[in-house]
Amino acid sequence: MPAWAQSYAFVSASVNLRAGPRVGYPTLYVLQPGIRVQVHGCLDDYSWCDVSALDYRGWVYADYLDYPYNNRRVTIAGYGPQISITDY
């Protein structure tokens, strides 16, 4: 299991948790800024990540996910290759 498999990120803005990795999928829940989510994996291009939070699991656009990296928070979309969070 990759080291990041039990990792968490933080939602940076109010964002839709979707049923799939695209805007066309239905919204399951609206996550509020600061909520911690467990990251299960991201698409190869780091555009969308599969996450769980509260009692929901779905997809969030990675620009809205801040990940702890080198003692600061960075967006998964911008730092995906360095963090290596992929599983899909």
BAKOL-492220 format. One line per 5 residues: number of its first residue (from 1); their letters; for each residue x, y, z of N, C-alpha, C. Coordinates in nm, 2 decimals, always signed. Each point is the difference from the previous one (the first is absolute). Example, Ala and Ser with C-alpha at 12.3 -4.5 7.8 and 13.67 -1.06 7.14 Angstrom:
% BAKOL-492220
1) AS) +1.32:-0.57:+0.78:-0.09:+0.12:+0.00:+0.09:+0.12:+0.00 | -0.04:+0.11:-0.07:+0.09:+0.11:+0.00:-0.08:+0.11:+0.08
//
This chain:
% BAKOL-492220
1) MPAWA) +0.08:-0.12:+0.00:-0.08:+0.12:+0.00:+0.09:+0.12:+0.00 | -0.03:+0.10:-0.09:+0.08:+0.12:+0.00:+0.00:+0.08:+0.13 | +0.11:+0.07:+0.02:+0.01:+0.08:+0.13:-0.12:+0.10:+0.02 | -0.05:+0.06:-0.11:-0.10:+0.10:+0.01:-0.14:-0.06:+0.02 | -0.01:-0.13:-0.01:-0.14:-0.07:+0.01:-0.08:+0.04:+0.12
6) QSYAF) +0.06:+0.03:+0.11:-0.07:+0.04:+0.12:+0.02:+0.16:+0.02 | +0.03:+0.07:-0.11:+0.02:+0.14:+0.02:-0.13:+0.08:-0.01 | +0.01:+0.12:+0.05:-0.11:+0.09:+0.00:+0.04:+0.13:-0.07 | -0.11:+0.07:-0.05:+0.02:+0.13:-0.06:-0.11:+0.09:+0.06 | +0.00:+0.13:-0.03:-0.09:+0.09:+0.06:-0.07:+0.07:-0.12
11) VSASV) -0.13:+0.02:+0.02:-0.08:+0.07:-0.10:+0.03:+0.15:+0.01 | +0.04:+0.07:-0.11:+0.03:+0.14:+0.01:-0.11:+0.10:-0.03 | -0.11:-0.05:-0.05:-0.12:+0.08:-0.03:-0.12:-0.08:+0.00 | -0.12:+0.06:+0.00:-0.12:-0.08:-0.01:+0.00:-0.07:-0.13 | -0.01:-0.13:+0.00:+0.01:-0.08:-0.13:-0.09:-0.12:+0.00
16) NLRAG) -0.05:-0.03:-0.12:-0.08:-0.12:-0.01:+0.07:-0.13:+0.00 | -0.05:-0.09:+0.08:+0.05:-0.14:+0.00:-0.09:-0.07:-0.10 | +0.06:-0.05:-0.11:-0.08:-0.06:-0.11:+0.01:-0.15:+0.00 | -0.10:-0.06:-0.07:-0.01:-0.14:-0.02:+0.11:-0.05:-0.09 | +0.06:+0.08:-0.08:+0.11:-0.04:-0.09:+0.09:+0.12:-0.03
21) PRVGY) +0.11:-0.03:-0.08:+0.10:+0.10:-0.02:-0.02:+0.09:-0.12 | -0.12:+0.07:+0.01:-0.03:+0.10:-0.11:-0.12:+0.08:+0.05 | -0.01:+0.13:-0.05:-0.10:+0.09:+0.05:-0.14:-0.06:-0.04 | -0.02:-0.08:-0.10:-0.12:-0.06:-0.04:-0.06:-0.10:+0.10 | +0.08:-0.05:+0.09:-0.05:-0.10:+0.10:-0.08:+0.08:+0.11
26) PTLYV) -0.10:-0.07:+0.06:-0.08:+0.06:+0.10:+0.08:+0.04:+0.13 | -0.05:+0.10:+0.06:+0.06:+0.04:+0.13:-0.05:-0.08:+0.11 | +0.08:-0.06:+0.08:-0.04:-0.08:+0.12:-0.01:+0.08:+0.12 | +0.09:+0.10:+0.01:+0.01:+0.08:+0.12:+0.08:+0.12:-0.03 | -0.02:+0.11:+0.07:+0.09:+0.12:-0.01:+0.09:+0.01:+0.12
31) LQPGI) +0.13:-0.01:-0.03:+0.10:+0.00:+0.11:+0.04:+0.15:+0.03 | +0.01:+0.03:+0.12:+0.03:+0.14:+0.04:+0.16:+0.01:+0.02 | +0.05:+0.12:-0.01:+0.14:+0.03:+0.02:+0.05:-0.05:+0.14 | +0.12:-0.06:-0.01:+0.06:-0.05:+0.13:-0.03:-0.15:+0.03 | -0.10:-0.06:-0.06:-0.03:-0.14:+0.03:+0.11:-0.08:-0.05
36) RVQVH) +0.04:-0.10:+0.09:+0.10:-0.09:-0.03:-0.06:-0.12:-0.08 | +0.07:-0.04:-0.11:-0.05:-0.11:-0.07:+0.11:-0.11:-0.02 | -0.04:-0.12:+0.00:+0.10:-0.11:-0.03:+0.01:-0.01:-0.15 | +0.12:-0.01:-0.05:+0.02:-0.01:-0.14:+0.03:-0.15:-0.03 | -0.08:-0.05:-0.09:+0.01:-0.14:-0.04:+0.08:-0.02:-0.13
41) GCLDD) +0.01:+0.11:-0.08:+0.07:+0.00:-0.12:-0.04:+0.11:-0.09 | +0.08:+0.02:-0.10:-0.04:+0.11:-0.10:+0.02:-0.05:-0.14 | -0.06:+0.07:-0.09:+0.03:-0.04:-0.15:+0.14:+0.03:-0.03 | +0.05:-0.06:-0.10:+0.14:+0.01:-0.04:+0.04:+0.15:-0.03 | -0.09:+0.08:-0.04:+0.03:+0.14:-0.03:-0.02:+0.09:+0.12
46) YSWCD) -0.04:-0.06:+0.11:-0.02:+0.08:+0.13:-0.11:+0.10:-0.01 | -0.10:-0.02:-0.09:-0.11:+0.10:-0.01:-0.11:-0.03:+0.10 | -0.02:-0.13:+0.03:-0.11:-0.04:+0.10:+0.05:-0.10:+0.09 | -0.04:+0.00:+0.13:+0.04:-0.10:+0.10:-0.12:-0.06:+0.06 | +0.01:-0.13:+0.03:-0.10:-0.08:+0.07:+0.03:+0.02:+0.14
51) VSALD) -0.10:+0.05:+0.08:+0.01:+0.03:+0.14:-0.12:-0.05:+0.08 | +0.02:+0.00:+0.13:-0.11:-0.03:+0.09:+0.01:+0.10:+0.11 | -0.12:+0.05:+0.04:-0.02:+0.09:+0.11:-0.14:-0.01:+0.06 | +0.00:+0.01:+0.13:-0.13:-0.02:+0.07:-0.05:-0.14:-0.03 | -0.12:-0.02:-0.05:-0.04:-0.13:-0.04:-0.01:-0.01:-0.15
56) YRGWV) +0.07:+0.07:-0.07:+0.00:+0.00:-0.15:+0.13:-0.03:-0.06 | -0.01:-0.06:-0.12:+0.12:-0.03:-0.08:-0.04:+0.05:-0.15 | +0.10:+0.07:-0.06:-0.03:+0.05:-0.13:+0.13:+0.07:-0.06 | -0.02:+0.08:-0.10:+0.10:+0.07:-0.07:+0.00:+0.15:+0.02 | +0.12:+0.05:+0.02:+0.02:+0.15:+0.01:+0.10:+0.05:-0.10
61) YADYL) -0.02:+0.11:-0.06:+0.09:+0.06:-0.09:+0.13:+0.04:+0.08 | +0.11:-0.04:-0.04:+0.13:+0.00:+0.08:+0.05:+0.14:+0.03 | -0.05:+0.10:-0.08:+0.04:+0.14:+0.03:-0.05:+0.04:+0.14 | -0.10:-0.07:+0.05:-0.06:+0.04:+0.13:+0.05:-0.09:+0.11 | +0.10:-0.07:-0.02:+0.06:-0.09:+0.11:+0.14:+0.04:+0.03
66) DYPYN) +0.02:+0.04:+0.12:+0.13:+0.04:+0.05:+0.06:-0.12:+0.08 | +0.13:-0.04:-0.04:+0.06:-0.11:+0.06:+0.13:+0.04:+0.07 | +0.02:-0.05:+0.12:+0.12:+0.03:+0.08:+0.13:-0.06:-0.08 | +0.09:+0.09:-0.03:+0.12:-0.04:-0.07:+0.11:+0.10:+0.03 | +0.11:-0.06:+0.05:+0.12:+0.08:+0.04:-0.04:+0.12:+0.09
71) NRRVT) -0.07:-0.04:+0.11:-0.04:+0.10:+0.10:-0.09:+0.11:-0.04 | -0.08:-0.02:-0.11:-0.09:+0.10:-0.04:-0.11:-0.07:-0.08 | -0.11:+0.07:-0.03:-0.11:-0.06:-0.07:+0.01:+0.05:-0.15 | -0.01:-0.10:-0.09:+0.01:+0.03:-0.14:-0.12:-0.07:-0.07 | -0.04:+0.05:-0.11:-0.12:-0.06:-0.07:+0.05:-0.14:-0.07
76) IAGYG) -0.09:-0.09:+0.01:+0.03:-0.13:-0.06:+0.02:+0.02:-0.16 | -0.09:+0.09:-0.05:+0.01:+0.02:-0.15:+0.14:+0.05:-0.04 | +0.06:+0.09:+0.08:+0.13:+0.06:-0.03:+0.12:-0.09:+0.04 | -0.02:-0.08:+0.10:+0.12:-0.07:+0.05:-0.02:-0.16:-0.01 | -0.10:-0.04:-0.08:-0.03:-0.14:-0.01:+0.13:-0.09:-0.04
81) PQISI) +0.08:+0.04:-0.10:+0.11:-0.08:-0.03:+0.10:-0.01:+0.12 | +0.02:+0.10:+0.08:+0.09:-0.01:+0.11:-0.05:-0.08:+0.11 | -0.14:+0.01:+0.02:-0.06:-0.08:+0.11:-0.02:-0.14:-0.05 | -0.02:-0.03:-0.13:-0.03:-0.13:-0.05:-0.13:-0.06:+0.05 | -0.10:+0.07:+0.00:-0.13:-0.05:+0.04:-0.08:-0.05:-0.12
86) TDY) +0.02:-0.12:-0.04:-0.08:-0.05:-0.12:-0.04:-0.14:+0.04 | -0.11:-0.04:-0.06:-0.05:-0.14:+0.03:-0.09:-0.04:-0.11 | -0.02:+0.09:-0.10:-0.10:-0.03:-0.10:+0.06:+0.01:-0.14
//
